[in-house]
Amino acid sequence: MLIEPYKDRIAEILGRYPEKRAALLPLLWLAQETQGYVSEEAMREIAGLLDLTPPQVFETVTFYSMYNLRPIGRFHIQVCRSLMCALVGAENLLSWIDAKLGLKTGGTTPDRMFSLHQVECLASCGTGPMMQINDEYYERLTQAKVNRILDDLRRDGKSDLASGPFMFPEPSNKSSESSCRTN
Amino acid sequence: MADMVNILVDGTPIAVEKGTLVIEAARRLGIMIPHFCYHPKIKPDANCRMCLVEVEKMPKLQTSCSTLVAEGMAVRTNTAVVEEAHKSVLEFILANHPLDCPICDQGGRCDLQDFSHRYTPTKSDFLDVKRVFQKEYFSPLIDKEMNRCVQCLRCVRYCDEVIDAKALAPIGRGSRTEISHFTSHQLDCEFCGGCVQICPVGAFTNRLSDYEFRPWMMKRADTVCGYCGDGCTITLQSREDELIEVISSFEKGRNSGDLCARGYFGYQFVNHPDRLTMPLVRQPDGRFEPTTWEDVLPLLAERFTQVKLAYGSEAVGGLITSRGTNEDLYVFQKFMRLAIGSNHLDSAARFGHVNAVEAMRRVQGTNRWTVSYEDIVNADCLLLIGTQITWTNPIAGLKVKEAVKKHGAKLLTIEAMQPSIETTSNIANLSTTHLTVEVGRHPAAVHGLLKAVFDEGVADNHLAATASGYVDRTRAAVSALPYPEGMDEATLRTIARTFAGSRRGVILIGQDLLQSPGGYEASVNLMDLLLLLGKLSEKGWGLAPLTEENNEQGAIEMGATADYFPGAASLDDAAARTRIASAWKESPPVGAGMRMLDMLEAARSGKLKAMLIVGENPARTLPASAKPAEALGRLEFLVVQELFLTETAKLAHVVLPASSYAEKSGSFTNSEGCVQKVRAGLEPLGGSRPDWEILSAVSVLMGYPLEYGDAAEILKEIRAVIPGYRVLGATPEPARVDRPAMDRYVGGGFAEDMASRYRATSNITQDSSYPWSLWVGQSLFHSGKLSTMAKGLLEIQKEGRLYMNPADLQRMQLAEGEMVTLTSVAGEARVPVGALGRIPRGILFFPESFKEAIAGLLTMTPDAVTGVPYHKQQRVAVHKT
């Protein structure tokens, strides 16, 4: 059930727009945030909230690649495969992840901790190879950094190597970065 | 004209209305610009890029389906550049199209096939893997082959814009876009067949006719659908006297090519194995013995003559379905009136339509609408009262949807079902103002509307000056009434104000109003409403009662009811009697005719000794508590003409096999009064015969020869008997309000029953032993019993369920499909339950076509004025057992 426990947030989202239908994407986000993916039940409920039919909601979910229609791992790894990252070794990045987790594109680890997908440009072309895990960016990746990030996440649920989605201009504090390089 | 635009298409000048699309302007010149995604019924989408043309002074090629004409525009559709563009687009589309034309049902009528022939692309420069979708089961009636899809989205747009069902959606992106329902669920929608019909390729096909045909093998006949009163033109496509499919061509008929589930998928009763093919005669041991026409016809003549001689003509009654052709109905009443000599005859129009006709005759002096479908589409305000239009009259419903969705008309609904978005469209979802009213309380809502007319001060001043007596007395009568209990006064006032303030308005009424107590009075009162607003005789305004069966209007006009001669003239109309006598060369009998219930009562009491029942099934239609079978069982001689061995036919002494609408010629008259041609698509099945032919043959043997060479000869006689009938064609001018009749009404006729018409209706009855209000109504997928013989419709809805609001279902802790016991004062029944959000809380809905299951529950009350048997509502209790 999506509606019952999140009544207030739904009301807030609906209140943002003059037209109900405009709340579709934020409500789908809410569903994904709370359940990890957009379930059929959530789509039906959202359709009911917005005076849409379930097929209309389904159409929207499938148009955007960032909505998941199936349950995925707790950490959703999205590796950029566009040109800039490819030039600086995005393929290596995939093999490092595979070496560390035995995880291939489209898969989920048996402990449902990590899921891996390749995506198009994440607009961090100056700092490739890079990946996004849930809402955080991890940039200028090396095998050692990847290993550490994955270990951190499994152990603590977070990693301080997250560099945030907006890295330009680059942070002036180079110390954390140099420490990475020496690792 | 100022709003005309002159353009050149391939050098040929043409003037078209401003706002016309280039592709449409070219089409009018006979130039077909190839296209996939464009369709005149839906908004331009310009997604397929096939219709590119050169437009002078525009730098690039333009999509002609989305480019509006402009003054002086010069369009070229056949230059080398255009040709090259078309070829390239086609090459892209064909890159992914399978070469399965030999097994595709669309082969032979496929746009892609035609364009491929035209551009003959024999090679492609693409070197890539073809897109292949996994074949999935889609639905029992519609097959989906996504590999053939050209992604024009016509189906998706039609489903949304025209039908308002929104059951299809494009899933994914780019070349992998796939048309789908909800996730991997099989299609659950209103099955109008629109996606199949509008698909330019073979992505959607009709599963009922899968692999049965090639289009060029089929015999075609354009005829009119035999289900509801909308009068849709359909094309019967048959092969070796089997009906293979039913289609409707774009722009054809009153429906302009749109159909509903019944029209598109409901045709297979025609070739049903249970159809009667030989006359049956009951033997002394009670069995039916098949016989020949040669043997049965003299028997019929002899027995009818015997009854006449022994008991008099008055001892014979007749009942006919309003699904027959005008010719059947006309010959039936003539047979009854001349060969038998009795005015005791009635038709299924008695179940409700007579209420509306009687009201129209009384107030405006017409027996038909003063508006047409075009007036509905062009209205800027529509008021729907008790219609349930998207289920009962789906194509009239499309006219309402078109007015609202395309032209922005205001929609006011006083309906039994509340707004709720579900798998079938629901007119209340489009309402500007909606009032949910329990079936049976629509007449009270009409009182409320009239009260609101005065309270809002929107009554016509001119009328108040010229007919002050009428206005004052009506005002006094409605002002004495309270606003009906449980109905929001503000909503009623908004509806009255909005309707009064519109430019052109039509009131549509339907079964829920006309087949419930007070239906006649409410119809008259609605005409009061139009009168008081000063609109009754204005162009584009009027009352539009919708009919349940395809030819109820015809049944009335052919004189096939107890109250009227042909032309819907009263039995005491001397001029009509003279006219008919001169055409018939014999005078029709004098004396009032018995109506349906009177005849059954007379049969019960032994006054009526014989009956001729044509296609009607009172033993099933009337509730068990009215004991119709018992009454019919007392007859000395009962003849039934039928397609199937119905409950009534089983009681007969002689059963005669009748031809279905697909096997006969003649005409049907739809709700709006269009007399349309019915053409036989098949030979009569087995030994079956059209109803009129049977009656004609018996009449000859009885010495009253009603001989006709064919149906056209009958129509000729009908035209001679009914003044003005000659001019009625497929698109007649709507009838005009008859001034003298209206003046008579306003001048005093209104007063006769003023007190009973504006009597406060009883308030909501709260009966604690029967807390639920059960309402038996028509569902979208069925119509009467006939549709339950159609395989396709049974695939969608195979049984009757007791529908209730999901919240009620939850409160009762019931699961869908669970059995419950219903009890009423009349008896009990056990039925499965279902959930439907549009049913208001506390209300139960059961589809009429399956009402055998609840036959024991219902009671009946006849209308005091029009004799309509009301039997569609019942207070019941629901027991979870």
Interface residues (C-beta under 8 A of the other chain):
Chain A: E40 M43 A47 G48 D51 L52 T53 P54 P55 Q56 F58 E59 T62 F63 L69
Chain B: A165 K166 A167 L168 A169 P170 I171 G172 R173 S180 H181 F182 T183 I421 T423 N429
